[in-house]
């Protein structure tokens, strides 16, 4: 057989044995995989403890939501912040809840409650928010420059009794046991159609609080599109910075 015919025969055999799916894949694309035929990766077997060493007593992770201890308060539209600290300190490593909506009259409970996530025990701290609010975010600031330890900052909120949004700033120091409302010069003023907005997105990063969006229900266009930063270490009256970043479309 001539060499050219031999090459043609070999080439034909190679083409015939290739899977049809491989021939259909275009260059630069990832072939599809039948998930039903993929074996899940095996979990590594636990490593036995060496002689004289205690076995790992870490809790087993469960890939599912679980109910926590039932609250002694019946609130809605509230938030909590976890405040870390040294082991053994009664204020440290607890979750603090800064009041919430009751659904009755008066519409708010301003008590500050504390949860020990280890024991599952709730405790009324005996401290109260100075202005009743709901629809807020609890922002943990580790060092705001006051020397009072970590603080939970609340930007604005909604007062259901007065049916109005707040632009005030309140803070609670679990270690020092201090609750404060900042001066009016530190209020967050964000208006839509002349009305203060509420329910913004809020996040604390590196002890700076970022506030974005929000809404009011009195007049169109209802939703706010601005983004602000609050630096608690700055002097009163200079803590807010308009970042000039808009959210499109505006939202809450």
MOLIN-V594729 format. One record per residue. N is the residue number from 0. RES is the residue in one small letter. PHI is phi in radians with two decimals (999 if undefined). PSI is psi in whole degrees, 0 to 359 (NA if undefined). BURIAL is b if it has 16 or more other C-alpha atoms within 10 Angstrom, else e. Layout:
# MOLIN-V594729
((N;RES;PHI;PSI;BURIAL) (N;RES;PHI;PSI;BURIAL))
This chain:
# MOLIN-V594729
((0;x;999;136;e) (1;x;-1.21;157;e) (2;x;-1.07;321;e) (3;x;-1.11;320;e) (4;x;-1.19;323;e) (5;x;-1.10;318;e) (6;x;-1.11;319;e) (7;x;-1.11;319;e) (8;x;-1.14;316;e) (9;x;-1.10;316;e) (10;x;-1.06;319;e) (11;x;-1.09;318;e) (12;x;-1.11;317;e) (13;x;-1.10;318;e) (14;x;-1.13;321;e) (15;x;-1.19;329;e) (16;x;-1.56;351;e) (17;x;-1.22;140;e) (18;x;-1.11;146;e) (19;x;-1.08;325;e) (20;x;-1.14;324;e) (21;x;-1.20;323;e) (22;x;-1.19;338;e) (23;x;-1.57;349;e) (24;x;-1.36;128;e) (25;x;-1.40;151;e) (26;x;-1.01;139;e) (27;x;1.49;0;e) (28;x;-1.89;160;e) (29;x;-1.76;123;e) (30;x;-1.06;148;e) (31;x;-1.25;151;e) (32;x;-2.16;134;e) (33;x;-1.34;106;e) (34;x;-1.07;332;e) (35;x;-1.18;339;e) (36;x;-1.73;0;e) (37;x;-1.54;124;e) (38;x;-1.36;132;e) (39;x;-1.15;148;e) (40;x;-1.16;136;e) (41;x;-1.28;138;e) (42;x;-1.29;140;e) (43;x;-1.13;142;e) (44;x;-1.24;145;e) (45;x;-1.09;143;e) (46;x;-1.53;123;e) (47;x;-1.14;147;e) (48;x;-1.23;145;e) (49;x;-1.22;163;e) (50;x;-1.03;128;e) (51;x;1.49;358;e) (52;x;-1.83;137;e) (53;x;-1.27;142;e) (54;x;-1.18;159;e) (55;x;-1.15;120;e) (56;x;-1.81;19;e) (57;x;-1.08;144;e) (58;x;-1.13;148;e) (59;x;-1.33;130;e) (60;x;-1.34;135;e) (61;x;-2.03;125;e) (62;x;-1.41;62;e) (63;x;-2.87;151;e) (64;x;-1.23;144;e) (65;x;-2.29;151;e) (66;x;-1.28;138;e) (67;x;-1.62;186;e) (68;x;-1.11;139;e) (69;x;-1.16;136;e) (70;x;-1.29;146;e) (71;x;-1.40;354;e) (72;x;-1.96;149;e) (73;x;-1.92;81;e) (74;x;-1.96;166;b) (75;x;-2.42;166;e) (76;x;0.97;50;e) (77;x;-2.30;174;b) (78;x;-2.46;166;b) (79;x;-2.37;153;b) (80;x;-2.28;133;b) (81;x;-1.53;126;b) (82;x;-1.95;109;b) (83;x;-1.36;165;e) (84;x;3.09;184;b) (85;x;-1.11;141;e) (86;x;-1.04;139;e) (87;x;1.65;342;e) (88;x;-1.35;129;e) (89;x;-1.11;336;e) (90;x;-1.56;343;b) (91;x;-1.55;154;b) (92;x;1.04;43;b) (93;x;-2.19;159;b) (94;x;-1.80;130;b) (95;x;-1.98;134;b) (96;x;-1.97;127;b) (97;x;-1.79;41;b) (98;x;1.52;167;b) (99;x;-2.99;185;b) (100;x;-1.44;134;b) (101;x;-1.71;334;b) (102;x;1.46;2;e) (103;x;-2.25;187;e) (104;x;-1.85;125;e) (105;x;-1.21;157;e) (106;x;-1.37;353;b) (107;x;-2.29;152;b) (108;x;-2.08;123;b) (109;x;-1.73;11;b) (110;x;-1.17;144;b) (111;x;-1.76;118;b) (112;x;-1.84;153;b) (113;x;-2.19;137;b) (114;x;-2.06;129;b) (115;x;-1.59;108;b) (116;x;-1.22;345;e) (117;x;-1.40;312;e) (118;x;-1.61;343;e) (119;x;1.31;22;e) (120;x;-1.75;132;e) (121;x;-1.69;144;b) (122;x;-2.42;132;e) (123;x;-1.30;119;e) (124;x;-1.21;341;b) (125;x;1.53;356;e) (126;x;-1.79;150;b) (127;x;-2.24;146;b) (128;x;-1.13;144;b) (129;x;-1.34;329;e) (130;x;-2.15;128;b) (131;x;-1.17;132;b) (132;x;-2.54;160;b) (133;x;-2.50;182;b) (134;x;0.96;52;b) (135;x;-2.26;172;b) (136;x;-2.14;132;b) (137;x;-1.52;117;b) (138;x;-1.93;118;b) (139;x;-1.53;121;b) (140;x;-1.97;121;b) (141;x;-1.36;326;b) (142;x;-2.57;107;e) (143;x;-1.79;9;b) (144;x;1.55;0;e) (145;x;-1.56;343;e) (146;x;1.39;13;e) (147;x;-1.69;5;b) (148;x;1.58;188;e) (149;x;-1.10;153;b) (150;x;-2.36;154;b) (151;x;-1.89;119;b) (152;x;-1.78;138;b) (153;x;-2.10;120;b) (154;x;-1.71;115;b) (155;x;1.18;220;b) (156;x;2.19;178;b) (157;x;-2.13;135;b) (158;x;-1.82;104;b) (159;x;-1.22;331;b) (160;x;-1.14;320;e) (161;x;-1.68;356;e) (162;x;0.92;51;e) (163;x;-2.53;151;b) (164;x;-1.47;148;b) (165;x;-1.86;149;b) (166;x;-1.96;8;b) (167;x;-1.26;162;b) (168;x;-2.11;125;b) (169;x;-2.08;154;b) (170;x;-2.54;151;b) (171;x;-2.31;130;b) (172;x;-1.87;103;b) (173;x;-1.08;321;b) (174;x;-1.22;317;b) (175;x;-1.51;342;e) (176;x;1.20;48;e) (177;x;-2.23;133;e) (178;x;-2.06;132;b) (179;x;-2.42;152;e) (180;x;-1.92;128;b) (181;x;-1.25;160;e) (182;x;-1.03;160;e) (183;x;-1.04;335;e) (184;x;-1.13;344;e) (185;x;-1.79;7;b) (186;x;-1.11;148;b) (187;x;-1.53;113;b) (188;x;-1.87;105;e) (189;x;-2.34;115;b) (190;x;-2.02;144;b) (191;x;-2.26;124;b) (192;x;0.95;31;e) (193;x;1.48;3;e) (194;x;-1.96;141;b) (195;x;-1.13;133;b) (196;x;-1.56;160;b) (197;x;-2.39;186;b) (198;x;0.87;48;b) (199;x;-1.41;170;b) (200;x;-1.35;138;e) (201;x;-2.43;136;b) (202;x;-2.61;140;b) (203;x;-1.84;125;b) (204;x;-2.35;121;e) (205;x;0.92;44;e) (206;x;1.14;21;b) (207;x;-2.04;135;b) (208;x;-1.77;125;b) (209;x;-1.84;132;b) (210;x;-2.19;129;b) (211;x;-2.54;140;b) (212;x;1.25;195;b) (213;x;2.38;177;b) (214;x;-2.75;160;b) (215;x;-2.37;158;b) (216;x;-1.95;15;e) (217;x;-1.61;323;e) (218;x;-2.71;152;e) (219;x;-1.11;149;e) (220;x;-1.58;6;e) (221;x;1.29;314;b) (222;x;-1.75;149;b) (223;x;-1.87;148;b) (224;x;-2.12;10;b) (225;x;-1.54;165;b) (226;x;-2.33;128;b) (227;x;-2.22;157;b) (228;x;-2.18;137;b) (229;x;-2.05;119;b) (230;x;-1.91;105;b) (231;x;-1.19;345;b) (232;x;-1.41;347;e) (233;x;-1.38;160;e) (234;x;-1.09;152;e) (235;x;-0.99;135;e) (236;x;1.64;349;e) (237;x;-2.19;19;e) (238;x;-1.54;339;b) (239;x;-1.72;138;b) (240;x;-2.28;125;e) (241;x;-1.39;114;e) (242;x;-1.34;350;e) (243;x;1.21;22;e) (244;x;-1.88;123;e) (245;x;-1.80;149;e) (246;x;-1.72;127;e) (247;x;-2.13;119;e) (248;x;-1.36;164;e) (249;x;-0.99;148;b) (250;x;-2.78;172;b) (251;x;-2.26;NA;b))
